[in-house]
Amino acid sequence: MPNRRGTIAHAAGLTWRHDTKCRRSTISKAKDPIELYEAATKNTRKIFAKVKPSQMTASTTCKEWDVQKLMEHISGGMGMAAAAFSGRTFDAADHDKAKGGTSVEAYDAAMKQAVEGLRALKSLDATVKVPFGERPAKDLAVTLFMDNLLHGWGLAQATGQDAKLPKDLVEAC
């Protein structure tokens, strides 16, 4: 099974060389992590918006999730990002609220809050708190960039949409 970057490269129709060195720090130095995150969320939003109610129970490339659970995960990730980037703790109430996010309105609200929170940081080197520990904001932004890109691809696959990812975003991986 290919690794995450190999899956993303495949989704864009590119060949991934396993000997290629691709590290988060390299990505965040080469490209603006805020722009990457925002571009990936906008790409995934287009896919999110085209999901039909009848597709919610379709299986996805993430075997443990159907389309609805994947959409909830995507929105939940942005809810977590919004909390982390604005200095709040992502607690159980935030998680429950984010899990209801299968509507485009919920996606848009979470995306807006996450991007605004990220842009409001004084430094991308600032430490942010997430449920799995503390990390620099730029590392979280890059992780979420790849997460959005990969899950957007999976959502497109599951719902019969064009799953080809923008080449520039894949090359940033």
C-alpha positions as CSV (number, residue, x, y, z in Angstrom):
1,M,0.0,0.0,0.0
2,P,1.5,3.4,-0.9
3,N,2.2,5.9,1.8
4,R,0.2,9.1,2.0
5,R,2.4,11.1,-0.4
6,G,2.4,8.2,-2.8
7,T,-1.4,8.1,-2.7
8,I,-1.6,11.9,-3.3
9,A,0.8,11.6,-6.2
10,H,-1.2,8.8,-7.7
11,A,-4.4,10.8,-7.3
12,A,-2.9,13.6,-9.4
13,G,-1.7,11.2,-12.1
14,L,1.9,11.7,-11.1
15,T,4.5,9.0,-10.3
16,W,5.8,9.0,-6.8
17,R,9.4,7.9,-6.3
18,H,9.8,6.4,-2.9
19,D,13.4,7.6,-2.7
20,T,12.2,11.2,-2.9
21,K,12.8,13.1,0.3
22,C,9.7,15.0,1.3
23,R,9.5,16.4,4.8
24,R,7.1,18.8,6.4
25,S,9.9,21.3,7.1
26,T,10.9,21.2,3.5
27,I,7.3,21.8,2.4
28,S,6.8,24.7,4.8
29,K,10.0,26.4,3.7
30,A,9.3,25.9,0.0
31,K,5.7,27.1,0.0
32,D,3.6,29.3,2.3
33,P,1.8,26.8,4.6
34,I,-1.2,29.1,4.9
35,E,-1.6,29.3,1.1
36,L,-1.2,25.5,0.8
37,Y,-3.8,24.8,3.5
38,E,-6.2,27.4,2.1
39,A,-5.8,26.0,-1.5
40,A,-6.3,22.4,-0.3
41,T,-9.5,23.3,1.7
42,K,-10.9,25.2,-1.3
43,N,-10.2,22.3,-3.6
44,T,-11.9,19.9,-1.1
45,R,-14.8,22.3,-0.7
46,K,-15.7,21.9,-4.4
47,I,-15.9,18.2,-3.9
48,F,-17.8,18.5,-0.6
49,A,-20.4,20.7,-2.3
50,K,-21.2,18.1,-4.9
51,V,-22.0,15.3,-2.6
52,K,-25.6,14.2,-2.9
53,P,-27.6,13.0,0.2
54,S,-28.1,9.6,-1.5
55,Q,-24.2,9.1,-1.4
56,M,-23.8,9.5,2.4
57,T,-23.7,5.7,3.0
58,A,-21.3,5.0,0.1
59,S,-18.0,3.4,1.0
60,T,-14.7,5.3,0.8
61,T,-11.1,4.6,0.4
62,C,-10.9,4.9,4.2
63,K,-12.4,1.5,4.9
64,E,-13.7,2.4,8.4
65,W,-15.7,5.4,7.1
66,D,-18.6,5.9,4.7
67,V,-19.0,9.3,2.9
68,Q,-20.9,10.8,5.9
69,K,-18.2,9.9,8.4
70,L,-15.4,11.1,6.0
71,M,-17.2,14.4,5.6
72,E,-17.6,14.7,9.4
73,H,-13.9,14.0,9.8
74,I,-12.9,16.6,7.2
75,S,-15.1,19.3,8.9
76,G,-13.9,18.1,12.3
77,G,-10.3,18.5,11.3
78,M,-11.0,22.1,10.3
79,G,-12.9,22.6,13.6
80,M,-9.8,21.3,15.5
81,A,-7.6,23.6,13.4
82,A,-9.8,26.6,14.1
83,A,-9.6,26.0,17.8
84,A,-5.8,25.4,17.8
85,F,-5.0,28.4,15.7
86,S,-7.1,30.7,17.8
87,G,-5.6,29.4,21.1
88,R,-8.7,27.5,22.2
89,T,-8.7,23.9,23.4
90,F,-10.6,21.5,21.1
91,D,-12.8,19.8,23.6
92,A,-15.6,17.2,23.4
93,A,-18.2,19.9,22.7
94,D,-16.1,21.2,19.8
95,H,-15.7,17.7,18.5
96,D,-19.5,17.0,18.7
97,K,-20.2,20.3,16.9
98,A,-17.7,19.6,14.1
99,K,-19.1,16.0,13.6
100,G,-22.4,17.5,12.3
101,G,-20.5,19.0,9.4
102,T,-21.8,17.4,6.3
103,S,-23.3,20.6,4.9
104,V,-21.5,23.0,2.8
105,E,-22.4,25.7,5.3
106,A,-20.7,23.8,8.1
107,Y,-17.7,23.3,5.9
108,D,-17.5,26.9,4.9
109,A,-17.8,28.1,8.5
110,A,-15.1,25.7,9.8
111,M,-12.8,26.6,6.8
112,K,-13.2,30.3,7.4
113,Q,-12.5,30.0,11.1
114,A,-9.4,27.8,10.5
115,V,-7.9,30.1,7.9
116,E,-8.7,33.3,9.9
117,G,-7.1,31.7,13.0
118,L,-4.0,30.7,11.1
119,R,-3.6,34.1,9.5
120,A,-4.1,35.8,12.9
121,L,-1.1,34.1,14.5
122,K,1.8,36.3,15.2
123,S,4.2,33.6,14.0
124,L,3.8,30.3,12.3
125,D,6.4,29.0,14.7
126,A,4.0,29.6,17.5
127,T,3.1,26.4,19.5
128,V,-0.5,25.3,19.1
129,K,-2.4,22.7,21.2
130,V,-4.2,19.8,19.5
131,P,-5.8,16.7,21.0
132,F,-2.6,14.8,20.1
133,G,-0.1,17.2,21.7
134,E,1.6,20.5,21.0
135,R,3.3,21.4,17.7
136,P,4.4,24.4,15.7
137,A,1.5,26.0,13.8
138,K,3.2,25.7,10.5
139,D,3.6,21.9,11.0
140,L,-0.1,21.6,11.8
141,A,-1.0,23.6,8.8
142,V,1.1,21.4,6.5
143,T,-0.3,18.2,8.1
144,L,-3.8,19.5,7.6
145,F,-3.0,20.6,4.0
146,M,-2.0,17.0,3.2
147,D,-5.0,15.6,5.1
148,N,-7.4,17.8,3.2
149,L,-5.8,17.0,-0.1
150,L,-5.9,13.2,0.5
151,H,-9.4,13.1,2.0
152,G,-10.8,15.4,-0.7
153,W,-9.4,12.9,-3.2
154,G,-11.1,10.0,-1.3
155,L,-14.4,11.8,-1.2
156,A,-14.2,12.5,-4.9
157,Q,-13.5,8.8,-5.5
158,A,-16.4,7.6,-3.3
159,T,-18.9,9.9,-4.9
160,G,-17.9,9.5,-8.6
161,Q,-16.5,13.0,-9.0
162,D,-13.3,13.9,-10.9
163,A,-10.6,12.9,-8.4
164,K,-7.6,14.4,-10.2
165,L,-5.9,16.8,-7.8
166,P,-4.3,20.1,-8.8
167,K,-0.8,19.3,-9.9
168,D,0.7,22.3,-8.0
169,L,-0.7,21.1,-4.7
170,V,0.5,17.6,-5.2
171,E,4.0,18.8,-6.2
172,A,4.0,20.7,-2.9
173,C,3.9,17.4,-1.1
